[in-house]
Amino acid sequence: MRQNLLEILSPHRWVIARIAVVILLGAGLELVPPLVMQRVVDDHLTAGNADGLWALAFAYLAAMAGVAGLGFLSNYLTALTAQSALKELRVRLYRHLQRLPLRYYDQTPLGDIISRCTADVDTLDTLFSSGVAGLVTDLVRLLTVSIAMFILSPLLFLVSLGVVPPLWWVTETFRKRIRNAERRNREAVGLMNTHLQETFGGMEVIRAFDRAAAFVARFRRVLKQTLDAFNEAARYSALYAPIMQMLMAAAIALLLWSGARGTLAGWSLSLGTLTAFVLLFKRFFDPITALGEEWQTVQGALSGAERIFQVLEMPVESAEQEAGRVNEAQDGIRVEHLTFGYFPEQPVLRDVSFHVRAGEHVALVGRTGAGKSSIVHLLGGLYAPWEGAVRVAGLDPRRLPESERRRVLGVVPQAVQLFSGSVRDNLTLGDSEAPPEAVANAALTAGADDFIRSLPQGYETQINSGSAQLSSGQRQLLSLARALVWNPKVLLFDEATSAIDSASEAAFRRALEQESAQHRRAILTVAHRLSTAVAADRVIVLERGHILEMGTPDELIRKGGRFAALLELESAGWDWRNEN
């Protein structure tokens, strides 16, 4: 972790060096007031001489003003540096999350991911701007005060060292306990964010089933975990300061007793020196107490940092891209002896092979869990096969060059995802290079142009992921249009028209087939209606991860096998996708 933190701060090393100089100057000026008090006591109070007191008072005031000014400069530069470093860290974390295998998102709650990007990164702000900066400042103060104390009185300095062992024991004991409590607290915050994200995202379901009270009770249990971890850390933090104050009081009492006896015994220890030494020891103890409190802050921040670096250390998907451009002679889709699963020893696809030629439309049919969507995920480059290979236009979809991906692959997943921005931004995903005419043509083909133009600002109307002004069917039409903007060579539809009425689906299918024939586009469709499959050039029937039937719709109907049986079920009004 130390290496990771240094890597984050290394671009700002020269600013940090200037901050260190400012801290050193401030620590040096902090020695002036106790030394001024020594002069006041020895040269003026005990001698009854008032001459020159104004100069000492001015020196005291100037030193304190300098300390305040340098403290401001140090805090300001530290805050600017911390925010700059955290901005770069957030971008780095976001970029890394974009490149993690999709399996990470399958296994990690969304609320926990958001917590790592927000709350856990915020703890590093505390680490850099308060924790580390405070630690460095107080360590420098401790060093300069220790040197001054030794110069004033080596004997009293040795006496003051007696407080070090109990100080070390107290600090080490509290450090371990607070670190563990803060780690549990960060994990509990992640659980809380997950619960909130799931609850607000599923509010319609919760209200439909009248389960609000149950979810409130569940939230209380999650909050209790967070509160228990927080209370444990707070208990140790509250205990630390009083214990340190008692140790300091005992040490000062010991110094006063030793110093007073030394002065009376003729140790050549003046009253002014004893006064200055006690003041310096107070300044010696203040950074020690602050170091303990700042160390507690650091422990909490390091718990958040651990969660961030856990993500950053996860291996990303290979960024290696295949050389060359799309092989026009190998347009289409090729799946060869494909075996794949989401969990070890649990394959969902077993030795699947098929080919979709350029200009051909193939429909995948099968009951829920047959492996249809998994094939789409693999062809979209979201997962790597266990065995076998998948090729799109002759290339591995996971290593398609960025310059080729958009014109090779168009994917419409089951779940429609819209983003905050205009309708145009949602169709182009913010790509300013998308020609306006291509956007309009894609919307026309998808059957979305009419309703888009009926919106208040047309293509510039602002929408978001939960836009209530759009029906589920309209949202799906936008998803279809998005896949067509770059006129891809291959289209993958995963139940892409499930929310569209039959008439709109038929109109879209006719427009798409006409355009696809012109561009020799290969289309693979996961069919939720068998009417879509009947209109395809070929049908592949999946059963428990392997191909059961494959052929033209007419061939499979005449064969009287599974596809024909599914057609009969659908015509009788049964939901064949879930029938056993």
Residue pairs with C-beta under 8 A, 6 or more apart in sequence:
1 302
1 305
1 306
1 309
4 305
4 309
4 312
5 305
8 85
8 88
8 89
9 16
9 81
9 85
9 128
11 85
11 88
12 81
12 84
12 85
15 77
15 80
15 81
16 81
18 77
19 74
19 77
19 78
19 81
19 133
20 136
20 140
22 70
22 73
22 74
22 77
23 70
23 74
23 136
23 137
23 140
24 140
24 144
25 66
25 70
26 66
26 67
26 70
26 71
26 74
26 137
27 137
27 140
27 141
27 143
27 144
27 145
28 144
29 63
29 66
29 67
29 70
30 63
30 67
30 141
30 144
30 145
30 283
31 144
31 145
31 148
31 280
32 59
32 60
32 63
33 60
33 63
33 64
33 279
34 148
34 276
34 277
34 279
34 280
34 283
35 148
35 276
36 56
36 59
36 60
36 63
37 272
37 275
37 276
37 279
38 152
38 270
38 272
38 273
38 275
38 276
39 56
39 272
40 53
40 56
40 272
41 270
41 271
41 272
41 275
41 276
42 270
42 271
42 272
42 273
43 49
43 52
43 272
44 50
44 51
44 52
44 53
44 56
46 270
46 271
46 272
74 133
74 137
75 129
75 133
78 128
78 129
78 133
79 129
81 128
82 124
82 125
82 128
82 129
82 133
83 125
83 129
85 128
86 121
86 124
86 125
86 128
89 121
89 124
89 308
90 117
90 121
92 312
93 116
93 117
93 121
93 308
93 311
93 312
94 117
96 311
96 312
96 314
96 316
97 113
97 117
97 311
99 316
99 317
99 319
100 311
100 314
100 316
100 317
101 316
101 317
101 383
101 384
102 377
102 382
102 383
103 342
103 383
104 314
105 113
106 342
109 190
109 194
109 197
109 198
110 194
110 197
110 198
111 190
111 191
111 192
111 193
111 194
111 195
111 196
111 197
111 198
112 190
112 191
112 193
112 194
114 193
114 197
115 189
115 190
115 193
115 194
115 307
116 190
116 307
116 308
116 311
119 186
119 189
119 193
119 304
120 186
120 304
120 305
120 307
120 308
121 304
121 308
122 304
123 186
123 300
123 301
123 303
123 304
123 305
124 301
124 304
124 305
124 308
126 297
126 300
126 301
127 297
127 298
127 301
127 302
127 305
130 294
130 297
131 294
131 295
131 297
131 298
131 301
132 298
134 290
134 291
134 294
134 297
135 291
135 294
135 295
135 298
137 287
138 287
138 288
138 290
138 291
138 294
139 287
139 291
141 283
141 286
141 287
142 284
142 287
142 288
142 291
145 280
145 283
145 284
145 287
146 157
146 284
148 280
149 156
149 157
149 160
149 277
149 280
149 281
149 284
150 157
152 273
152 276
152 277
152 280
153 259
153 269
153 273
153 274
153 277
155 258
155 262
155 267
155 269
156 255
156 258
156 259
156 262
156 269
156 274
156 277
159 254
159 255
159 258
160 251
160 255
160 281
160 284
162 251
162 254
163 247
163 248
163 250
163 251
163 285
166 247
167 244
167 247
167 288
170 240
170 243
170 244
170 247
170 292
171 291
171 292
171 295
174 236
174 239
174 240
174 292
174 296
175 295
175 296
175 299
177 232
177 236
178 233
178 236
178 237
178 296
178 299
178 300
179 299
179 302
179 303
181 229
181 230
181 232
181 233
181 236
182 229
182 233
182 299
182 300
182 302
182 303
183 303
183 306
184 225
184 229
184 232
185 226
185 229
185 230
185 233
185 300
185 303
186 300
186 303
186 304
186 306
186 307
187 229
187 307
188 222
188 225
188 226
188 228
188 229
189 226
190 307
191 222
191 225
191 226
192 219
192 222
192 223
192 226
195 218
195 219
195 222
196 219
199 206
199 215
199 219
206 212
206 215
233 296
233 300
236 296
237 293
237 296
240 292
240 293
240 296
241 289
241 293
244 285
244 288
244 289
244 292
245 289
248 282
248 285
248 289
251 281
251 285
252 278
252 281
252 282
255 277
255 278
255 281
256 274
256 278
259 269
259 274
259 277
259 278
260 274
262 269
263 269
263 270
263 271
263 274
317 384
317 398
318 398
318 399
320 399
321 399
321 400
321 401
321 402
322 395
322 396
322 399
322 400
322 401
325 401
325 404
326 393
326 394
326 395
326 404
326 407
326 408
326 489
327 393
327 394
327 395
329 394
330 391
330 393
330 394
331 357
331 358
331 393
331 394
331 489
331 490
331 520
331 522
332 355
332 356
332 357
332 358
332 360
332 393
332 490
332 522
333 354
333 355
333 356
333 362
333 379
333 390
333 391
333 392
333 490
333 522
333 524
334 355
334 356
334 389
334 390
334 391
334 394
335 352
335 353
335 354
335 355
335 375
335 378
335 379
335 388
335 389
335 390
335 391
336 353
336 388
336 389
336 390
336 391
337 351
337 352
337 353
337 387
337 388
337 389
338 349
338 351
338 352
338 353
338 375
338 378
338 385
338 387
338 388
338 389
338 390
339 347
339 349
339 350
339 351
339 352
339 385
339 386
339 387
339 388
340 347
340 348
340 349
340 374
340 378
340 383
340 385
340 386
340 387
341 347
341 348
341 349
341 386
342 348
342 374
347 386
347 545
348 369
348 371
348 374
348 545
349 371
349 374
349 375
349 378
349 545
349 546
350 545
350 546
351 387
351 388
351 546
352 371
352 375
352 388
352 542
352 545
352 546
352 547
353 388
353 547
354 362
354 540
354 547
354 550
356 362
356 490
356 522
356 523
356 524
357 522
358 489
358 520
358 521
358 522
359 516
359 517
359 520
359 521
359 522
360 522
360 523
360 537
360 538
361 513
361 516
361 523
361 525
361 535
361 536
361 537
361 538
362 523
362 524
362 525
362 536
362 537
362 538
362 539
362 540
363 524
363 525
363 526
363 527
363 532
363 533
363 536
363 538
363 539
363 540
364 372
364 375
364 524
364 525
364 526
364 527
364 540
364 542
365 372
365 527
365 530
365 533
365 539
365 540
365 541
365 542
365 563
365 566
366 372
366 541
366 542
366 543
366 548
367 543
367 576
367 577
367 578
367 579
368 577
368 578
369 544
370 542
370 543
370 544
370 545
371 542
371 544
371 545
372 494
372 526
372 542
373 414
373 494
373 495
373 526
374 383
375 524
376 411
376 413
376 492
376 494
376 524
376 526
377 383
378 385
378 390
378 397
379 390
379 392
379 397
379 409
379 490
379 492
379 524
380 397
380 409
380 411
380 492
381 396
381 397
381 398
381 399
381 400
381 409
384 398
389 396
390 396
390 397
391 397
392 400
392 408
392 409
392 489
392 490
393 408
393 489
393 490
395 404
395 408
397 409
400 408
400 409
406 431
406 485
406 486
406 488
407 486
407 487
407 488
407 489
408 488
408 489
408 490
409 488
409 489
409 490
409 492
410 483
410 484
410 486
410 488
410 490
410 491
410 492
411 483
411 491
411 492
411 494
412 479
412 480
412 482
412 483
412 491
412 492
412 493
412 494
412 496
413 479
413 494
413 496
414 494
414 495
414 496
414 498
416 472
416 475
416 476
416 478
416 479
416 499
417 465
417 479
418 426
418 463
418 464
418 465
418 467
418 470
418 475
418 478
419 425
419 426
419 429
419 464
419 465
420 462
420 463
420 464
420 465
421 430
421 462
421 463
421 464
422 457
422 459
422 460
422 461
422 462
422 463
423 452
423 455
423 458
423 459
423 460
423 461
423 463
423 478
424 439
424 459
424 460
426 463
426 478
426 482
427 434
427 439
427 442
427 443
427 459
427 478
427 481
427 482
427 485
428 434
428 439
428 482
428 485
429 482
434 485
434 486
438 485
438 486
438 487
439 459
439 481
439 485
440 449
441 484
442 481
442 482
442 483
442 484
442 485
443 449
443 452
443 481
444 511
445 481
445 484
445 508
445 511
445 512
445 515
446 477
446 478
446 480
446 481
446 484
446 508
447 477
447 480
447 504
447 507
447 508
447 511
448 474
448 477
448 478
448 480
448 481
451 474
451 477
452 458
452 459
452 461
452 478
453 459
455 461
455 469
463 469
463 470
467 475
470 478
471 499
472 499
473 499
473 500
473 501
473 504
475 499
476 496
476 497
476 498
476 499
476 500
477 500
477 504
477 508
479 496
480 496
480 497
480 508
483 491
483 496
484 491
487 519
488 521
489 519
489 520
489 521
489 522
490 521
490 522
490 523
490 524
491 512
491 516
491 521
491 522
491 523
491 524
492 524
493 523
493 524
493 525
493 526
494 526
495 526
495 527
495 528
496 525
496 526
497 504
497 505
497 508
497 528
497 529
497 532
498 528
500 508
502 529
502 531
505 529
505 532
506 531
509 532
509 535
512 523
513 535
515 521
516 523
525 532
525 533
525 536
527 533
527 536
528 577
529 570
530 566
530 567
530 570
530 576
533 539
533 553
533 563
534 553
534 567
535 553
536 553
537 552
538 550
538 551
538 552
538 553
539 549
539 550
539 551
539 552
539 553
539 556
539 563
540 547
540 549
540 550
541 547
541 548
541 549
541 550
541 556
541 561
541 562
541 563
541 566
542 548
543 562
548 561
548 562
549 556
549 559
549 561
549 562
549 563
551 559
553 563
556 563
556 564
557 563
557 564
557 567
566 576
569 576
569 579
570 576
